[in-house]
Each structure stands twice: as structure tokens, then as C-alpha cells.
Amino acid sequence: MHQFWLRFILPIILQLAPRQIMEVGAEFGWNTRRLLDYCRETGAKLHVIDPVLHPDLAATLADFSEEYVFIQGKSLQSIAAAPPPDLVLLDGDHNWYTINAELHLLYRRAAEAGVAPPLALMHDCAWPYARRDMYYDPESLEGSKRRPYAYLGCVPGRSQLSEEGINRHLANALHEGGPRNGVLTGIEDFIAQAQPRVTLHVLPFFNGLGILVPDARSTPELEALIASFTQRESLLQTATELEESHMRALVENAELASRFTRRTDALIRARKLLAQRAEEIAQLQREQERLRAELEQAKAEQE
């Protein structure tokens, strides 16, 4: 989600001027530091929710004091422990049940407090998890709240999982598409039930950013800003960033392939050297046996 910061998330924050911000799923703290910088400059407050305090996130939080509250726990058990936010960044568990329940909970909290629902920024609204569930901790969800899954990879254009593809280390739903499956599906199903009315904008790159704007937070200036994200100049800048990201991935893959080749070559050399040493040892053993036999024969002749 940090890839959206400079040209998308920060302009929205500056336009909205939130006083209460919530971040669900901070992980390494890449966006957290930027949010805290904003809070330090404006006096806003950030509530960070994550089940794990990663060392990098802890290091980021250590540089601040009054600007944040860290709540260690899963979102659905922790959102109620924070004030209703003006802005929320949702980047936690990427599945239908979690995102749908998070949005219902946030809107219910706002209604109870008599304030406007938050503007929500939500990651993974494009492939691979727009229409496919993923679970960080699948056994924590009841069977009715999750789909059949496997630790196999996702391949573009293929519904079934594969030994190839990405994110093989994660619990991915066996099939893509269908009801109650995926982050974007969960958001759309929430919108179908939402009161008051909301508007969803989706930026379909860097795994997708959803921008959910309730009518109570909408202004002509904010709508004009969001509309500018899909205009020519912005799209050209995004295309440049995507190409740079693609090139970095190619370089990283080439470096990995080179390291693999070097290690393979080193292993082959080591095996050849080991075979040579084994042959030398075998020759020495044969020579030792020959000398022992000659010695025994000489002793026998002396007797």
C-alpha cells in the first residue's frame, strides 16, 4: 500500500484534513511513519492496529510519543477500542469476511458516536485478491466464514491454484470468483447494504487501491482530486512508476538467477573436488593394502 502514498494517499489526507486516523495492518511501518509525520505536524492522532508488532514497526513508533496509540490485536476485536476515525487505511486480512465486517463495524461505530463514517482507503482491490480470498490465519475463522483453501500459488487468468504462481506461502482460496470471495467483492457487498450512500473508486494497479467515500465526507474539491487520479498526466506518471517497478523486479530476478547459477557452479566444483579427493583416498587405501601385503610376505619369508 505504501506505493500509493505520494501521489494518492497523501493528497487525499491533505484535502480531507483528518483529526482521527486509523491504520489496520501496519506490518513494517512504511505508511505508519508517514502518517505519524502528518500527525506530528497537525496534532492529529493515529491508532495503529496489528496483531504483530514487527521490529521495524516498533523502531518507527519509538521515534514518536504522543502522536499514536498502538493496539496489538486483530481488527475485528480492536476497532472498537479506538475512537471513530475520519480516515482509515485497511490493509489487514485480505478476504471477503474480514473487509466486509471491518466496514460494517466502522460505520456502526460512527453511527453510535453521531459522526460521519470514515473515508476508507483499502488495499488489494485488484488481482490477485479482488475476487479471491486469502487468510493469514485461516483456522481462526469458522468454516462458514472462509472458503476452501490451499498453500498454492495464484496465476493471472487462472481460477485454480497452482504449484507455480505467487504467494504460495499463503492460504489462498482454491478458486477465484463467485459469491463472498475476495476483497473487492466484500466491499461491493457492503456498499449494496450501506446507509448512508457511499461511492467507490478503484485504482487498478499496485494490487489495487479502493477509495470509499461516504456522502458525508464528500466535497467538490475531494471529488475533483480523486477524478484527477485517472486523468492523462496522472496515468502517465503511474505508468512510469509501474515500468520502474517492473524493471526492478526483472533486475532482482536476474540477480537471483545469477546467484543461483554461481551457487550451482560452486556446488558442481565442490562435488568434482570431493570425487577427486575420494579417488585419492581410495588410491592411498589400495597402496596401503599393497604395502601391508608385501610386509606380511617378507615376514613369512624370514620365518
DRENMAR-24992 format. One record per residue (C-alpha): residue number from 1; residue in one letter; x, y, z. Coordinates in steps of 0.2 Angstrom, whole numbers, plus 5000, padded with zeros to 4 digits. Layout:
<rec resi="NUM" resn="A" px="X" py="Y" pz="Z"/>
...
end
This chain:
<rec resi="1" resn="M" px="5000" py="5000" pz="5000"/>
<rec resi="2" resn="H" px="5015" py="5012" pz="5003"/>
<rec resi="3" resn="Q" px="5017" py="5013" pz="4984"/>
<rec resi="4" resn="F" px="5001" py="5024" pz="4983"/>
<rec resi="5" resn="W" px="5007" py="5036" pz="4996"/>
<rec resi="6" resn="L" px="5015" py="5051" pz="4987"/>
<rec resi="7" resn="R" px="5003" py="5054" pz="4973"/>
<rec resi="8" resn="F" px="4987" py="5046" pz="4980"/>
<rec resi="9" resn="I" px="4986" py="5044" pz="4999"/>
<rec resi="10" resn="L" px="4995" py="5060" pz="5004"/>
<rec resi="11" resn="P" px="4984" py="5072" pz="4993"/>
<rec resi="12" resn="I" px="4968" py="5064" pz="5000"/>
<rec resi="13" resn="I" px="4974" py="5066" pz="5018"/>
<rec resi="14" resn="L" px="4979" py="5085" pz="5014"/>
<rec resi="15" resn="Q" px="4962" py="5088" pz="5006"/>
<rec resi="16" resn="L" px="4952" py="5079" pz="5020"/>
<rec resi="17" resn="A" px="4962" py="5085" pz="5035"/>
<rec resi="18" resn="P" px="4958" py="5071" pz="5046"/>
<rec resi="19" resn="R" px="4960" py="5073" pz="5065"/>
<rec resi="20" resn="Q" px="4957" py="5054" pz="5069"/>
<rec resi="21" resn="I" px="4966" py="5042" pz="5058"/>
<rec resi="22" resn="M" px="4966" py="5023" pz="5060"/>
<rec resi="23" resn="E" px="4978" py="5011" pz="5051"/>
<rec resi="24" resn="V" px="4974" py="4992" pz="5051"/>
<rec resi="25" resn="G" px="4988" py="4981" pz="5046"/>
<rec resi="26" resn="A" px="5004" py="4992" pz="5048"/>
<rec resi="27" resn="E" px="5017" py="4977" pz="5045"/>
<rec resi="28" resn="F" px="5034" py="4985" pz="5043"/>
<rec resi="29" resn="G" px="5028" py="5003" pz="5046"/>
<rec resi="30" resn="W" px="5031" py="5010" pz="5029"/>
<rec resi="31" resn="N" px="5015" py="5020" pz="5029"/>
<rec resi="32" resn="T" px="5015" py="5022" pz="5048"/>
<rec resi="33" resn="R" px="5030" py="5034" pz="5048"/>
<rec resi="34" resn="R" px="5022" py="5045" pz="5035"/>
<rec resi="35" resn="L" px="5006" py="5045" pz="5045"/>
<rec resi="36" resn="L" px="5015" py="5050" pz="5061"/>
<rec resi="37" resn="D" px="5024" py="5064" pz="5052"/>
<rec resi="38" resn="Y" px="5007" py="5071" pz="5047"/>
<rec resi="39" resn="C" px="5001" py="5069" pz="5065"/>
<rec resi="40" resn="R" px="5016" py="5077" pz="5072"/>
<rec resi="41" resn="E" px="5014" py="5092" pz="5060"/>
<rec resi="42" resn="T" px="4995" py="5094" pz="5063"/>
<rec resi="43" resn="G" px="4991" py="5087" pz="5080"/>
<rec resi="44" resn="A" px="4981" py="5073" pz="5073"/>
<rec resi="45" resn="K" px="4980" py="5056" pz="5081"/>
<rec resi="46" resn="L" px="4984" py="5039" pz="5074"/>
<rec resi="47" resn="H" px="4978" py="5022" pz="5080"/>
<rec resi="48" resn="V" px="4988" py="5008" pz="5074"/>
<rec resi="49" resn="I" px="4980" py="4990" pz="5074"/>
<rec resi="50" resn="D" px="4991" py="4975" pz="5070"/>
<rec resi="51" resn="P" px="4991" py="4958" pz="5078"/>
<rec resi="52" resn="V" px="5010" py="4958" pz="5077"/>
<rec resi="53" resn="L" px="5022" py="4972" pz="5082"/>
<rec resi="54" resn="H" px="5036" py="4969" pz="5069"/>
<rec resi="55" resn="P" px="5053" py="4975" pz="5074"/>
<rec resi="56" resn="D" px="5053" py="4988" pz="5060"/>
<rec resi="57" resn="L" px="5036" py="4995" pz="5066"/>
<rec resi="58" resn="A" px="5042" py="4996" pz="5084"/>
<rec resi="59" resn="A" px="5058" py="5006" pz="5078"/>
<rec resi="60" resn="T" px="5046" py="5018" pz="5069"/>
<rec resi="61" resn="L" px="5035" py="5020" pz="5084"/>
<rec resi="62" resn="A" px="5050" py="5023" pz="5095"/>
<rec resi="63" resn="D" px="5053" py="5039" pz="5086"/>
<rec resi="64" resn="F" px="5036" py="5046" pz="5091"/>
<rec resi="65" resn="S" px="5027" py="5048" pz="5108"/>
<rec resi="66" resn="E" px="5010" py="5057" pz="5109"/>
<rec resi="67" resn="E" px="5005" py="5055" pz="5090"/>
<rec resi="68" resn="Y" px="4999" py="5037" pz="5091"/>
<rec resi="69" resn="V" px="4991" py="5023" pz="5101"/>
<rec resi="70" resn="F" px="4996" py="5005" pz="5096"/>
<rec resi="71" resn="I" px="4983" py="4992" pz="5098"/>
<rec resi="72" resn="Q" px="4990" py="4974" pz="5097"/>
<rec resi="73" resn="G" px="4976" py="4963" pz="5090"/>
<rec resi="74" resn="K" px="4966" py="4958" pz="5076"/>
<rec resi="75" resn="S" px="4955" py="4972" pz="5068"/>
<rec resi="76" resn="L" px="4938" py="4965" pz="5072"/>
<rec resi="77" resn="Q" px="4942" py="4964" pz="5090"/>
<rec resi="78" resn="S" px="4952" py="4980" pz="5091"/>
<rec resi="79" resn="I" px="4942" py="4993" pz="5080"/>
<rec resi="80" resn="A" px="4930" py="4996" pz="5095"/>
<rec resi="81" resn="A" px="4945" py="5001" pz="5106"/>
<rec resi="82" resn="A" px="4949" py="5016" pz="5096"/>
<rec resi="83" resn="P" px="4939" py="5032" pz="5093"/>
<rec resi="84" resn="P" px="4929" py="5033" pz="5076"/>
<rec resi="85" resn="P" px="4941" py="5038" pz="5063"/>
<rec resi="86" resn="D" px="4939" py="5052" pz="5050"/>
<rec resi="87" resn="L" px="4951" py="5042" pz="5039"/>
<rec resi="88" resn="V" px="4955" py="5023" pz="5039"/>
<rec resi="89" resn="L" px="4968" py="5013" pz="5030"/>
<rec resi="90" resn="L" px="4963" py="4995" pz="5028"/>
<rec resi="91" resn="D" px="4977" py="4983" pz="5024"/>
<rec resi="92" resn="G" px="4974" py="4968" pz="5035"/>
<rec resi="93" resn="D" px="4967" py="4951" pz="5031"/>
<rec resi="94" resn="H" px="4963" py="4951" pz="5013"/>
<rec resi="95" resn="N" px="4947" py="4941" pz="5012"/>
<rec resi="96" resn="W" px="4928" py="4944" pz="5010"/>
<rec resi="97" resn="Y" px="4923" py="4941" pz="5028"/>
<rec resi="98" resn="T" px="4936" py="4952" pz="5036"/>
<rec resi="99" resn="I" px="4934" py="4968" pz="5024"/>
<rec resi="100" resn="N" px="4915" py="4967" pz="5025"/>
<rec resi="101" resn="A" px="4915" py="4965" pz="5043"/>
<rec resi="102" resn="E" px="4928" py="4979" pz="5046"/>
<rec resi="103" resn="L" px="4917" py="4991" pz="5036"/>
<rec resi="104" resn="H" px="4901" py="4987" pz="5045"/>
<rec resi="105" resn="L" px="4910" py="4989" pz="5061"/>
<rec resi="106" resn="L" px="4917" py="5006" pz="5057"/>
<rec resi="107" resn="Y" px="4901" py="5013" pz="5050"/>
<rec resi="108" resn="R" px="4891" py="5006" pz="5065"/>
<rec resi="109" resn="R" px="4904" py="5014" pz="5077"/>
<rec resi="110" resn="A" px="4902" py="5031" pz="5068"/>
<rec resi="111" resn="A" px="4883" py="5030" pz="5069"/>
<rec resi="112" resn="E" px="4884" py="5026" pz="5088"/>
<rec resi="113" resn="A" px="4895" py="5041" pz="5090"/>
<rec resi="114" resn="G" px="4885" py="5053" pz="5079"/>
<rec resi="115" resn="V" px="4899" py="5057" pz="5067"/>
<rec resi="116" resn="A" px="4902" py="5054" pz="5049"/>
<rec resi="117" resn="P" px="4908" py="5037" pz="5043"/>
<rec resi="118" resn="P" px="4927" py="5037" pz="5038"/>
<rec resi="119" resn="L" px="4934" py="5039" pz="5021"/>
<rec resi="120" resn="A" px="4942" py="5022" pz="5019"/>
<rec resi="121" resn="L" px="4957" py="5018" pz="5009"/>
<rec resi="122" resn="M" px="4958" py="4999" pz="5005"/>
<rec resi="123" resn="H" px="4972" py="4989" pz="4998"/>
<rec resi="124" resn="D" px="4971" py="4973" pz="4987"/>
<rec resi="125" resn="C" px="4956" py="4978" pz="4977"/>
<rec resi="126" resn="A" px="4964" py="4971" pz="4961"/>
<rec resi="127" resn="W" px="4972" py="4955" pz="4956"/>
<rec resi="128" resn="P" px="4976" py="4943" pz="4965"/>
<rec resi="129" resn="Y" px="4964" py="4946" pz="4979"/>
<rec resi="130" resn="A" px="4950" py="4957" pz="4972"/>
<rec resi="131" resn="R" px="4940" py="4941" pz="4969"/>
<rec resi="132" resn="R" px="4950" py="4928" pz="4979"/>
<rec resi="133" resn="D" px="4951" py="4926" pz="4997"/>
<rec resi="134" resn="M" px="4967" py="4925" pz="5007"/>
<rec resi="135" resn="Y" px="4969" py="4921" pz="5025"/>
<rec resi="136" resn="Y" px="4984" py="4924" pz="5036"/>
<rec resi="137" resn="D" px="4977" py="4914" pz="5050"/>
<rec resi="138" resn="P" px="4963" py="4903" pz="5042"/>
<rec resi="139" resn="E" px="4960" py="4892" pz="5057"/>
<rec resi="140" resn="S" px="4955" py="4907" pz="5067"/>
<rec resi="141" resn="L" px="4939" py="4909" pz="5056"/>
<rec resi="142" resn="E" px="4924" py="4897" pz="5057"/>
<rec resi="143" resn="G" px="4922" py="4886" pz="5042"/>
<rec resi="144" resn="S" px="4907" py="4896" pz="5036"/>
<rec resi="145" resn="K" px="4917" py="4912" pz="5036"/>
<rec resi="146" resn="R" px="4931" py="4905" pz="5025"/>
<rec resi="147" resn="R" px="4932" py="4896" pz="5008"/>
<rec resi="148" resn="P" px="4942" py="4880" pz="5005"/>
<rec resi="149" resn="Y" px="4960" py="4885" pz="5003"/>
<rec resi="150" resn="A" px="4977" py="4878" pz="5000"/>
<rec resi="151" resn="Y" px="4995" py="4884" pz="5001"/>
<rec resi="152" resn="L" px="4997" py="4886" pz="4982"/>
<rec resi="153" resn="G" px="5001" py="4900" pz="4970"/>
<rec resi="154" resn="C" px="4990" py="4912" pz="4961"/>
<rec resi="155" resn="V" px="4992" py="4913" pz="4942"/>
<rec resi="156" resn="P" px="4984" py="4928" pz="4932"/>
<rec resi="157" resn="G" px="4969" py="4922" pz="4921"/>
<rec resi="158" resn="R" px="4968" py="4905" pz="4930"/>
<rec resi="159" resn="S" px="4954" py="4902" pz="4943"/>
<rec resi="160" resn="Q" px="4963" py="4886" pz="4951"/>
<rec resi="161" resn="L" px="4978" py="4887" pz="4961"/>
<rec resi="162" resn="S" px="4995" py="4881" pz="4955"/>
<rec resi="163" resn="E" px="5012" py="4875" pz="4961"/>
<rec resi="164" resn="E" px="5018" py="4890" pz="4951"/>
<rec resi="165" resn="G" px="5012" py="4907" pz="4953"/>
<rec resi="166" resn="I" px="5014" py="4920" pz="4968"/>
<rec resi="167" resn="N" px="5010" py="4919" pz="4986"/>
<rec resi="168" resn="R" px="5012" py="4900" pz="4988"/>
<rec resi="169" resn="H" px="5016" py="4903" pz="5006"/>
<rec resi="170" resn="L" px="4999" py="4910" pz="5010"/>
<rec resi="171" resn="A" px="4982" py="4901" pz="5012"/>
<rec resi="172" resn="N" px="4973" py="4906" pz="4996"/>
<rec resi="173" resn="A" px="4955" py="4901" pz="4991"/>
<rec resi="174" resn="L" px="4955" py="4886" pz="4979"/>
<rec resi="175" resn="H" px="4945" py="4896" pz="4966"/>
<rec resi="176" resn="E" px="4944" py="4914" pz="4960"/>
<rec resi="177" resn="G" px="4927" py="4922" pz="4959"/>
<rec resi="178" resn="G" px="4910" py="4918" pz="4965"/>
<rec resi="179" resn="P" px="4900" py="4925" pz="4979"/>
<rec resi="180" resn="R" px="4908" py="4930" pz="4996"/>
<rec resi="181" resn="N" px="4925" py="4928" pz="4988"/>
<rec resi="182" resn="G" px="4938" py="4942" pz="4988"/>
<rec resi="183" resn="V" px="4942" py="4960" pz="4995"/>
<rec resi="184" resn="L" px="4933" py="4969" pz="4981"/>
<rec resi="185" resn="T" px="4918" py="4958" pz="4982"/>
<rec resi="186" resn="G" px="4917" py="4961" pz="5001"/>
<rec resi="187" resn="I" px="4917" py="4980" pz="4998"/>
<rec resi="188" resn="E" px="4904" py="4979" pz="4984"/>
<rec resi="189" resn="D" px="4893" py="4968" pz="4995"/>
<rec resi="190" resn="F" px="4895" py="4981" pz="5009"/>
<rec resi="191" resn="I" px="4890" py="4995" pz="4998"/>
<rec resi="192" resn="A" px="4874" py="4986" pz="4992"/>
<rec resi="193" resn="Q" px="4869" py="4987" pz="5011"/>
<rec resi="194" resn="A" px="4877" py="5004" pz="5016"/>
<rec resi="195" resn="Q" px="4867" py="5018" pz="5024"/>
<rec resi="196" resn="P" px="4871" py="5032" pz="5021"/>
<rec resi="197" resn="R" px="4876" py="5031" pz="5002"/>
<rec resi="198" resn="V" px="4894" py="5029" pz="4998"/>
<rec resi="199" resn="T" px="4905" py="5030" pz="4982"/>
<rec resi="200" resn="L" px="4919" py="5018" pz="4977"/>
<rec resi="201" resn="H" px="4934" py="5022" pz="4967"/>
<rec resi="202" resn="V" px="4946" py="5009" pz="4962"/>
<rec resi="203" resn="L" px="4964" py="5012" pz="4956"/>
<rec resi="204" resn="P" px="4968" py="4995" pz="4947"/>
<rec resi="205" resn="F" px="4987" py="4995" pz="4949"/>
<rec resi="206" resn="F" px="5000" py="4990" pz="4963"/>
<rec resi="207" resn="N" px="4987" py="4977" pz="4968"/>
<rec resi="208" resn="G" px="4973" py="4990" pz="4968"/>
<rec resi="209" resn="L" px="4968" py="5004" pz="4980"/>
<rec resi="210" resn="G" px="4950" py="5006" pz="4984"/>
<rec resi="211" resn="I" px="4944" py="5023" pz="4990"/>
<rec resi="212" resn="L" px="4927" py="5023" pz="4998"/>
<rec resi="213" resn="V" px="4919" py="5040" pz="5001"/>
<rec resi="214" resn="P" px="4903" py="5042" pz="5011"/>
<rec resi="215" resn="D" px="4892" py="5056" pz="5006"/>
<rec resi="216" resn="A" px="4896" py="5065" pz="5022"/>
<rec resi="217" resn="R" px="4914" py="5066" pz="5018"/>
<rec resi="218" resn="S" px="4912" py="5071" pz="5000"/>
<rec resi="219" resn="T" px="4916" py="5088" pz="4994"/>
<rec resi="220" resn="P" px="4918" py="5095" pz="4976"/>
<rec resi="221" resn="E" px="4937" py="5098" pz="4980"/>
<rec resi="222" resn="L" px="4939" py="5080" pz="4986"/>
<rec resi="223" resn="E" px="4929" py="5073" pz="4971"/>
<rec resi="224" resn="A" px="4940" py="5083" pz="4959"/>
<rec resi="225" resn="L" px="4956" py="5077" pz="4967"/>
<rec resi="226" resn="I" px="4950" py="5058" pz="4965"/>
<rec resi="227" resn="A" px="4945" py="5061" pz="4947"/>
<rec resi="228" resn="S" px="4962" py="5068" pz="4943"/>
<rec resi="229" resn="F" px="4970" py="5051" pz="4948"/>
<rec resi="230" resn="T" px="4963" py="5044" pz="4932"/>
<rec resi="231" resn="Q" px="4967" py="5058" pz="4920"/>
<rec resi="232" resn="R" px="4981" py="5058" pz="4907"/>
<rec resi="233" resn="E" px="4995" py="5066" pz="4917"/>
<rec resi="234" resn="S" px="4992" py="5055" pz="4932"/>
<rec resi="235" resn="L" px="4991" py="5039" pz="4922"/>
<rec resi="236" resn="L" px="5007" py="5043" pz="4913"/>
<rec resi="237" resn="Q" px="5016" py="5045" pz="4930"/>
<rec resi="238" resn="T" px="5008" py="5029" pz="4936"/>
<rec resi="239" resn="A" px="5014" py="5020" pz="4920"/>
<rec resi="240" resn="T" px="5031" py="5026" pz="4923"/>
<rec resi="241" resn="E" px="5031" py="5020" pz="4941"/>
<rec resi="242" resn="L" px="5024" py="5003" pz="4935"/>
<rec resi="243" resn="E" px="5038" py="5002" pz="4922"/>
<rec resi="244" resn="E" px="5051" py="5006" pz="4935"/>
<rec resi="245" resn="S" px="5044" py="4993" pz="4947"/>
<rec resi="246" resn="H" px="5044" py="4980" pz="4933"/>
<rec resi="247" resn="M" px="5062" py="4984" pz="4929"/>
<rec resi="248" resn="R" px="5067" py="4982" pz="4947"/>
<rec resi="249" resn="A" px="5058" py="4965" pz="4948"/>
<rec resi="250" resn="L" px="5067" py="4960" pz="4932"/>
<rec resi="251" resn="V" px="5084" py="4965" pz="4939"/>
<rec resi="252" resn="E" px="5080" py="4957" pz="4956"/>
<rec resi="253" resn="N" px="5076" py="4941" pz="4946"/>
<rec resi="254" resn="A" px="5091" py="4942" pz="4936"/>
<rec resi="255" resn="E" px="5102" py="4944" pz="4952"/>
<rec resi="256" resn="L" px="5093" py="4929" pz="4960"/>
<rec resi="257" resn="A" px="5096" py="4919" pz="4944"/>
<rec resi="258" resn="S" px="5114" py="4924" pz="4944"/>
<rec resi="259" resn="R" px="5117" py="4919" pz="4962"/>
<rec resi="260" resn="F" px="5108" py="4903" pz="4959"/>
<rec resi="261" resn="T" px="5120" py="4899" pz="4944"/>
<rec resi="262" resn="R" px="5135" py="4904" pz="4954"/>
<rec resi="263" resn="R" px="5130" py="4893" pz="4968"/>
<rec resi="264" resn="T" px="5126" py="4879" pz="4956"/>
<rec resi="265" resn="D" px="5143" py="4881" pz="4948"/>
<rec resi="266" resn="A" px="5151" py="4881" pz="4965"/>
<rec resi="267" resn="L" px="5142" py="4865" pz="4970"/>
<rec resi="268" resn="I" px="5147" py="4856" pz="4954"/>
<rec resi="269" resn="R" px="5165" py="4861" pz="4958"/>
<rec resi="270" resn="A" px="5164" py="4855" pz="4976"/>
<rec resi="271" resn="R" px="5157" py="4839" pz="4970"/>
<rec resi="272" resn="K" px="5171" py="4836" pz="4957"/>
<rec resi="273" resn="L" px="5184" py="4841" pz="4971"/>
<rec resi="274" resn="L" px="5175" py="4829" pz="4983"/>
<rec resi="275" resn="A" px="5176" py="4815" pz="4970"/>
<rec resi="276" resn="Q" px="5194" py="4818" pz="4966"/>
<rec resi="277" resn="R" px="5198" py="4818" pz="4985"/>
<rec resi="278" resn="A" px="5188" py="4801" pz="4986"/>
<rec resi="279" resn="E" px="5198" py="4794" pz="4972"/>
<rec resi="280" resn="E" px="5214" py="4799" pz="4980"/>
<rec resi="281" resn="I" px="5209" py="4792" pz="4997"/>
<rec resi="282" resn="A" px="5204" py="4775" pz="4988"/>
<rec resi="283" resn="Q" px="5221" py="4775" pz="4979"/>
<rec resi="284" resn="L" px="5230" py="4778" pz="4996"/>
<rec resi="285" resn="Q" px="5220" py="4764" pz="5004"/>
<rec resi="286" resn="R" px="5225" py="4752" pz="4989"/>
<rec resi="287" resn="E" px="5243" py="4757" pz="4991"/>
<rec resi="288" resn="Q" px="5242" py="4754" pz="5010"/>
<rec resi="289" resn="E" px="5234" py="4737" pz="5007"/>
<rec resi="290" resn="R" px="5248" py="4733" pz="4994"/>
<rec resi="291" resn="L" px="5262" py="4738" pz="5007"/>
<rec resi="292" resn="R" px="5254" py="4728" pz="5021"/>
<rec resi="293" resn="A" px="5253" py="4713" pz="5009"/>
<rec resi="294" resn="E" px="5272" py="4715" pz="5005"/>
<rec resi="295" resn="L" px="5276" py="4717" pz="5023"/>
<rec resi="296" resn="E" px="5267" py="4701" pz="5028"/>
<rec resi="297" resn="Q" px="5275" py="4691" pz="5014"/>
<rec resi="298" resn="A" px="5293" py="4697" pz="5019"/>
<rec resi="299" resn="K" px="5289" py="4692" pz="5037"/>
<rec resi="300" resn="A" px="5284" py="4675" pz="5031"/>
<rec resi="301" resn="E" px="5300" py="4673" pz="5020"/>
<rec resi="302" resn="Q" px="5311" py="4677" pz="5035"/>
<rec resi="303" resn="E" px="5302" py="4664" pz="5046"/>
end
